[in-house]
Amino acid sequence: MIRFLVRRFIPDGENVKDPQVRRQYGTLCSVVGIVLNILLFAGKYFAGLLSHSIAIMADSFNNLSDAGSSIVTLLGFRLAGKKPDPEHPFGHGRMEYLSGLAVSVMILLMGLELGKSSVEKILNPQPVDTSFLSMGILVAAILVKVYMAHYNRQIGKKIDSAAMKATAADSLSDTVATTVVLASMILMRVTDWNLDGIGGVFVAIFILRAGIGAVKDTLNPLLGQAPDPEFVKEIEQMVMAYPVSRGIHDLVVHDYGPGRVMISLHVEVSGDENIYELHDAIDCMERDLAEKLGCEAVIHMDPIEADDAVVIQMRQEVEQEMKKLSPQVTIHDFRMVSGPTHTNLIYDIVVPHDVDKSPQEIRAWVNEHVRERFPNCYAVVQIDRPYVMG
């Protein structure tokens, strides 16, 4: 069904980097989710009234909350698609993350409420009718939720939507939850054991687990998580494909929402090259990154000694020495300034976050090791931390 609707209402469906196309996908899936969840609520509510089951009644209101979550997701996509304005020059793309976070919180609240009701049912059990009609409604609900989890996950991956991935996780937890309710009803029919409250507790646990995972997935982009290593690799490969590029460092990815990414980085170039030709190459890199990866790029040139054998050899030896601090340490912007009594080694050192030392402690360590390894040299270093995962 969803493929038919995509072909019918999203003719340019493959162009997922287009914010308008992403909004159309979000709108379509949200509307379908609202309709299906309302139907599931009505069916389960009827089954709950018929069987007097607290687990089924709670599961039905879980679907009603899912319909509300789909409305929140729909609003999030609509707001995220708004064009930039003077107050928000980078657009409103993070509204999609906020809507996903709202959905996740609603999942947690529903799980807590269901857990409370289920414990009360364990303490005060009531007879449950295990009719075939009630169980048939639950089987149909399971199949519908499996389908919803599938299409939300597939399209969520396609358009890289945290909100839709959260919805897929919620649908999957609902599938497990309803399966537990159905299993408890079958067991009650066979053994006369009243497991309604216990089944409700298991449902609540599954819902809470899914909610915690969804909160993490939607909160990380808002807090500023490290970019996808594959995305970083693509950037590095594209930049280093230019003959003028001798190295890349200080790469920072600024995520303002899906399809709204800005990056900044430094490219090392030979200090002997023509400045106008270098500038033209940098402009070409920025255009390539915008066209092929859909991100705005700002690239800074760092001139280095590319042909001085002494400088190149010293840089390699210094970097090898610095790796005693951590194998992941790198250096860049390396220069040598020689004087009558000593030589200054000027460079930036990138130290991973797992090195538990302050900048002052790192600088003292660097100076000590440089003096031991190169007696006539002093280190003048800038301490950096990486913004991407190594």
C-alpha positions as CSV (number, residue, x, y, z in Angstrom):
1,M,0.0,0.0,0.0
2,I,2.7,2.5,1.0
3,R,4.5,2.0,-2.3
4,F,1.4,2.7,-4.2
5,L,0.8,5.9,-2.2
6,V,4.4,7.0,-2.7
7,R,4.0,6.6,-6.5
8,R,0.7,8.4,-6.4
9,F,1.6,11.4,-4.2
10,I,5.4,11.7,-4.4
11,P,6.4,11.6,-8.1
12,D,10.0,12.7,-7.4
13,G,10.3,10.2,-4.6
14,E,13.9,9.2,-5.3
15,N,15.3,12.7,-4.7
16,V,15.4,12.3,-0.9
17,K,17.9,15.1,-0.4
18,D,15.2,17.6,-1.5
19,P,13.6,19.0,1.7
20,Q,10.3,19.2,-0.1
21,V,10.4,15.5,-0.9
22,R,11.4,14.6,2.6
23,R,8.4,16.6,3.9
24,Q,6.1,14.7,1.5
25,Y,7.4,11.4,2.8
26,G,6.9,12.5,6.4
27,T,3.4,13.8,5.7
28,L,2.3,10.6,3.9
29,C,3.6,8.2,6.5
30,S,2.2,10.3,9.4
31,V,-1.3,10.4,7.8
32,V,-1.2,6.6,7.1
33,G,0.0,6.1,10.7
34,I,-2.9,8.2,12.1
35,V,-5.5,6.3,10.2
36,L,-4.1,2.8,11.0
37,N,-3.6,3.6,14.7
38,I,-7.2,4.9,15.1
39,L,-8.5,1.7,13.5
40,L,-6.3,-0.4,15.8
41,F,-7.5,1.6,18.8
42,A,-11.2,1.0,17.9
43,G,-10.6,-2.7,17.3
44,K,-8.7,-3.3,20.5
45,Y,-11.0,-1.2,22.6
46,F,-13.9,-3.3,21.4
47,A,-11.9,-6.5,22.2
48,G,-11.0,-5.1,25.6
49,L,-14.7,-4.4,26.4
50,L,-15.7,-7.8,25.2
51,S,-13.0,-9.7,27.2
52,H,-12.7,-7.4,30.3
53,S,-8.9,-7.5,29.8
54,I,-6.8,-4.7,31.3
55,A,-3.9,-5.6,29.0
56,I,-6.0,-5.3,25.9
57,M,-7.6,-2.0,27.0
58,A,-4.1,-0.6,27.9
59,D,-2.8,-1.8,24.5
60,S,-5.7,0.0,22.8
61,F,-4.9,3.3,24.4
62,N,-1.3,2.7,23.5
63,N,-2.5,2.8,19.8
64,L,-4.4,5.9,20.5
65,S,-1.3,7.5,21.8
66,D,0.5,6.3,18.7
67,A,-2.0,8.2,16.6
68,G,-1.2,11.3,18.7
69,S,2.5,10.6,18.1
70,S,1.9,10.5,14.4
71,I,0.2,13.9,14.6
72,V,3.3,15.2,16.4
73,T,5.5,13.7,13.8
74,L,3.4,15.3,11.0
75,L,3.6,18.7,12.7
76,G,7.4,18.2,13.1
77,F,7.8,17.5,9.3
78,R,5.7,20.5,8.4
79,L,7.6,22.9,10.7
80,A,11.0,21.4,9.7
81,G,10.2,22.2,6.1
82,K,9.8,25.9,6.7
83,K,12.2,28.1,4.8
84,P,15.0,29.9,6.6
85,D,14.1,33.3,8.0
86,P,16.1,36.2,9.7
87,E,15.7,34.6,13.1
88,H,16.6,31.1,11.9
89,P,19.1,31.5,9.0
90,F,19.9,27.8,9.1
91,G,16.3,26.7,8.7
92,H,14.0,24.8,11.0
93,G,15.3,21.2,10.3
94,R,15.9,20.4,14.0
95,M,12.1,20.5,14.6
96,E,12.1,17.0,13.2
97,Y,14.4,15.9,16.0
98,L,12.2,17.7,18.5
99,S,9.1,15.9,17.2
100,G,10.9,12.6,17.4
101,L,11.9,13.4,21.0
102,A,8.2,14.2,21.8
103,V,7.1,10.9,20.3
104,S,9.8,9.1,22.5
105,V,8.6,10.8,25.7
106,M,5.0,9.9,24.9
107,I,6.1,6.2,24.5
108,L,7.8,6.4,27.9
109,L,4.7,7.9,29.6
110,M,2.5,5.3,28.1
111,G,4.8,2.5,29.3
112,L,4.8,3.9,32.9
113,E,1.0,4.2,32.9
114,L,0.5,0.7,31.5
115,G,3.0,-0.7,34.1
116,K,1.0,0.9,36.9
117,S,-2.3,-0.4,35.6
118,S,-0.9,-3.9,35.2
119,V,0.5,-4.0,38.8
120,E,-3.0,-3.1,40.1
121,K,-4.5,-5.9,38.0
122,I,-2.0,-8.4,39.5
123,L,-3.0,-7.3,43.0
124,N,-6.7,-7.3,42.2
125,P,-7.2,-9.9,39.4
126,Q,-10.6,-10.0,37.5
127,P,-12.0,-12.6,35.2
128,V,-11.0,-12.3,31.5
129,D,-13.1,-13.6,28.6
130,T,-10.8,-15.3,26.0
131,S,-13.1,-15.4,23.0
132,F,-11.9,-16.2,19.6
133,L,-13.2,-12.8,18.3
134,S,-10.9,-11.0,20.8
135,M,-7.9,-13.1,19.9
136,G,-8.7,-12.6,16.1
137,I,-8.6,-8.9,16.6
138,L,-5.2,-9.1,18.3
139,V,-3.8,-11.2,15.5
140,A,-5.0,-8.6,12.9
141,A,-3.4,-5.9,15.1
142,I,-0.1,-7.7,15.2
143,L,0.0,-8.0,11.4
144,V,-0.8,-4.3,10.9
145,K,1.9,-3.2,13.4
146,V,4.5,-5.4,11.7
147,Y,3.6,-3.7,8.4
148,M,3.8,-0.2,10.0
149,A,7.2,-1.0,11.6
150,H,8.5,-2.2,8.2
151,Y,7.5,0.8,6.2
152,N,8.5,3.3,8.8
153,R,11.9,1.7,9.2
154,Q,12.5,1.5,5.4
155,I,11.4,5.1,4.7
156,G,13.1,6.3,7.8
157,K,16.4,4.9,6.5
158,K,15.7,6.2,3.0
159,I,15.3,9.8,4.1
160,D,17.4,9.5,7.2
161,S,14.6,10.6,9.6
162,A,15.1,10.2,13.4
163,A,11.4,10.8,13.9
164,M,10.3,8.0,11.6
165,K,12.9,5.6,13.0
166,A,11.5,6.4,16.5
167,T,8.0,5.6,15.1
168,A,9.3,2.3,13.7
169,A,10.7,1.3,17.0
170,D,7.4,2.2,18.7
171,S,5.5,0.0,16.2
172,L,7.9,-2.9,16.8
173,S,7.4,-2.6,20.5
174,D,3.7,-2.6,20.0
175,T,4.0,-5.8,18.0
176,V,5.8,-7.5,20.8
177,A,3.4,-6.1,23.4
178,T,0.3,-7.3,21.6
179,T,1.9,-10.7,21.0
180,V,2.5,-11.0,24.8
181,V,-1.2,-10.1,25.4
182,L,-2.3,-12.7,22.9
183,A,0.0,-15.3,24.4
184,S,-1.4,-14.7,27.8
185,M,-5.0,-15.0,26.5
186,I,-4.2,-18.3,24.9
187,L,-2.6,-19.6,28.0
188,M,-5.6,-18.5,30.1
189,R,-7.9,-20.3,27.7
190,V,-5.9,-23.5,28.0
191,T,-5.0,-23.5,31.7
192,D,-7.4,-21.0,33.4
193,W,-4.4,-19.1,34.8
194,N,-5.2,-15.4,34.9
195,L,-2.0,-13.8,33.5
196,D,-3.6,-10.6,32.3
197,G,-1.7,-8.3,34.8
198,I,1.6,-10.1,34.2
199,G,1.1,-9.8,30.5
200,G,0.5,-6.1,30.9
201,V,3.8,-5.8,32.9
202,F,5.7,-7.4,30.1
203,V,4.1,-5.1,27.6
204,A,5.1,-2.1,29.7
205,I,8.7,-3.3,29.9
206,F,8.9,-3.6,26.1
207,I,7.3,-0.2,25.6
208,L,9.7,1.5,28.1
209,R,12.7,-0.2,26.5
210,A,11.7,1.1,23.0
211,G,11.0,4.6,24.4
212,I,14.5,4.8,26.0
213,G,16.2,3.8,22.8
214,A,14.1,6.3,20.8
215,V,14.9,9.1,23.3
216,K,18.6,8.3,22.8
217,D,18.3,8.3,19.0
218,T,16.5,11.6,18.9
219,L,18.4,13.4,21.7
220,N,21.9,12.7,20.3
221,P,21.5,14.9,17.2
222,L,20.2,17.8,19.4
223,L,23.2,17.5,21.8
224,G,25.7,17.5,18.9
225,Q,26.7,13.9,18.2
226,A,29.8,12.9,16.2
227,P,29.0,12.7,12.4
228,D,28.6,9.4,10.6
229,P,32.1,7.9,9.9
230,E,31.0,7.1,6.4
231,F,30.0,10.7,5.8
232,V,33.4,11.9,7.1
233,K,35.2,9.3,4.9
234,E,33.3,10.6,1.8
235,I,34.4,14.2,2.6
236,E,38.0,13.2,3.1
237,Q,38.1,11.2,-0.2
238,M,36.6,14.0,-2.2
239,V,38.9,16.7,-0.8
240,M,42.1,14.6,-1.0
241,A,41.2,13.7,-4.7
242,Y,42.5,17.2,-5.6
243,P,46.2,17.2,-6.4
244,V,46.8,20.4,-4.3
245,S,45.6,18.7,-1.1
246,R,48.4,17.5,1.1
247,G,46.3,16.8,4.2
248,I,43.0,17.5,5.9
249,H,42.3,18.4,9.6
250,D,39.9,20.3,11.9
251,L,36.9,18.9,10.1
252,V,33.7,20.0,11.9
253,V,30.2,18.9,10.8
254,H,27.3,21.2,11.9
255,D,23.9,19.4,11.7
256,Y,20.9,21.7,11.5
257,G,18.5,18.9,10.6
258,P,18.3,16.4,7.8
259,G,19.4,18.0,4.5
260,R,20.8,21.0,6.3
261,V,24.4,20.2,7.1
262,M,27.3,22.7,7.1
263,I,30.9,21.6,7.3
264,S,34.2,23.4,7.9
265,L,37.7,22.0,7.5
266,H,41.3,22.9,6.9
267,V,43.3,21.7,3.9
268,E,47.1,21.6,3.9
269,V,48.6,22.9,0.6
270,S,52.1,23.5,-0.5
271,G,53.3,27.0,0.4
272,D,55.1,27.2,-3.0
273,E,52.0,27.0,-5.1
274,N,50.3,29.9,-6.8
275,I,47.8,31.4,-4.4
276,Y,45.2,32.1,-7.1
277,E,45.3,28.6,-8.4
278,L,45.0,27.2,-4.8
279,H,42.0,29.5,-4.2
280,D,40.3,28.2,-7.3
281,A,40.9,24.6,-6.3
282,I,39.4,25.4,-2.8
283,D,36.3,26.9,-4.5
284,C,35.9,23.7,-6.6
285,M,36.1,21.5,-3.5
286,E,33.4,23.6,-1.9
287,R,31.1,23.3,-4.9
288,D,31.7,19.5,-5.2
289,L,30.8,18.9,-1.6
290,A,27.6,21.0,-2.0
291,E,26.5,19.2,-5.2
292,K,27.5,15.6,-4.3
293,L,26.9,15.5,-0.5
294,G,24.3,18.2,-0.2
295,C,26.2,20.2,2.4
296,E,27.6,23.8,2.5
297,A,31.3,23.8,3.0
298,V,33.8,26.4,4.2
299,I,37.4,25.4,3.6
300,H,40.5,27.1,5.1
301,M,43.9,26.7,3.4
302,D,47.0,25.9,5.5
303,P,50.3,26.4,3.7
304,I,53.0,23.9,4.6
305,E,56.6,23.0,3.6
306,A,55.8,20.2,1.1
307,D,59.2,19.9,-0.5
308,D,61.7,20.5,2.3
309,A,63.2,17.1,3.2
310,V,64.5,18.2,6.6
311,V,61.0,19.6,7.7
312,I,59.2,16.5,6.4
313,Q,61.6,14.1,8.2
314,M,61.3,16.1,11.4
315,R,57.5,16.1,11.2
316,Q,57.4,12.4,10.9
317,E,59.8,11.9,13.8
318,V,57.8,14.3,16.0
319,E,54.5,12.7,15.2
320,Q,55.9,9.3,16.0
321,E,57.1,10.6,19.3
322,M,53.7,12.2,20.0
323,K,51.9,8.8,19.5
324,K,53.4,7.7,22.8
325,L,50.7,9.8,24.4
326,S,48.0,7.9,22.4
327,P,48.2,5.9,19.1
328,Q,45.3,8.1,17.8
329,V,47.3,11.4,18.2
330,T,47.9,13.4,15.0
331,I,49.7,16.6,14.3
332,H,49.3,19.3,11.6
333,D,50.4,22.8,10.6
334,F,54.0,21.7,11.3
335,R,56.7,24.4,11.0
336,M,60.3,24.8,12.0
337,V,61.8,28.1,13.1
338,S,65.5,27.8,13.5
339,G,67.6,30.2,15.6
340,P,71.3,30.5,16.8
341,T,70.7,28.5,20.0
342,H,67.6,26.3,19.4
343,T,64.8,25.5,17.0
344,N,61.1,26.0,17.7
345,L,58.8,23.2,16.5
346,I,55.4,24.8,16.0
347,Y,52.4,22.6,15.4
348,D,48.9,21.6,16.4
349,I,48.4,18.3,18.2
350,V,45.0,16.5,18.0
351,V,44.4,14.5,21.2
352,P,41.5,12.0,21.5
353,H,39.0,12.6,24.2
354,D,39.9,9.4,26.0
355,V,43.3,10.9,27.0
356,D,42.4,12.2,30.5
357,K,44.7,15.1,30.7
358,S,44.2,18.9,30.8
359,P,45.6,21.0,28.0
360,Q,48.3,22.2,30.5
361,E,49.3,18.6,31.3
362,I,49.4,17.7,27.7
363,R,51.5,20.7,26.8
364,A,53.9,19.8,29.7
365,W,54.1,16.2,28.5
366,V,54.8,17.3,24.9
367,N,57.6,19.7,25.9
368,E,59.2,17.1,28.1
369,H,59.3,14.4,25.4
370,V,60.4,16.9,22.6
371,R,63.3,18.0,24.8
372,E,64.3,14.4,25.5
373,R,64.1,13.3,21.9
374,F,65.4,16.5,20.3
375,P,67.7,18.3,22.8
376,N,68.0,21.6,20.8
377,C,64.3,21.9,20.1
378,Y,61.3,23.5,21.9
379,A,57.7,22.6,21.2
380,V,55.2,25.5,20.6
381,V,51.9,23.6,20.5
382,Q,48.2,24.2,20.2
383,I,46.1,21.5,21.8
384,D,43.0,20.4,19.7
385,R,40.3,17.8,20.4
386,P,38.7,15.9,17.4
387,Y,35.2,16.7,16.3
388,V,34.8,13.5,14.4
389,M,35.3,9.8,15.4
390,G,38.6,8.4,14.4
